[in-house]
């Protein structure tokens, strides 16, 4: 009886529920010789604990001030003014990045130019634009993929943000960022597509997802309108999750994903695929 109580207590302390502990203690009656030793009981507790996460890379965007070259450090030590300025020139502003998936489009179009937004897709873009405007933020820039569906989505959204400049970027075009794990049977691009698209999408990530430059003195709010695969890959990379898991994330058309990058390089995901501002009959994924 005493043994059962010890096992139940160990399981609860390790994070299991009382019900689980009771069930486990009943099983343990038949295995008490194995578990009686401190090593065996320790294994029970360890198995119930979450795995220790890998360490965070503070210099993931190669903009950590502490990573300046050793030659610069030597200049600081001998009183070089430029070196001192470099040492003290640290980011102070936060970047808020809104990743918008394009609205619903005509999947049957012949090539990119014919894959324009549907009537519902245009409604979705209007709703997304209204939502972004209602947040009352001072947006600095609107960047969009050069593909037709993203460009049209951006044009509609921009009518609700008339003061924000728009920029088109080929790096943000849809593609296959990296082979997903686990693999899927319904979508199998050629290896060369992963090789080519992956390099391009990674280049887009490095261009747009990073901490603020030291010269930026105020927090910024930037909008990037692109595609589901690109956004999902960006999120995994920014949070330092395994990028191969990108296909496990789902995003609705016109949805808002909000990343925050602090001056320290810390990244937070404030929203993922938010489409709660749309009526249920306006929500789609394709």
Secondary structure, DSSP 8 states (H G I E B T S, - for coil): -HHHHHHHHHHHHTT--HHHHHHHHHHHGGGHHHHSSHHHHHHHHHHHS--------TTTTS--GGG--HHHHHHHHTT-HHHHHHHH------EEEEEEE---B-TT-SSGGG--B-HHHHHHHHHHHHHHHHTT----EEEEESSHHHHHHHHHHHTT-TTS-EEEEGGGS----S--SS--SS----HHHHHHHHHHHHHHHHHHSS---TT--S-EEEEEEE-HHHHHHHHHHHTT--GGGGGG----TT-EEEEEE-TTS-EEEEEEEE-TTS-GGG----
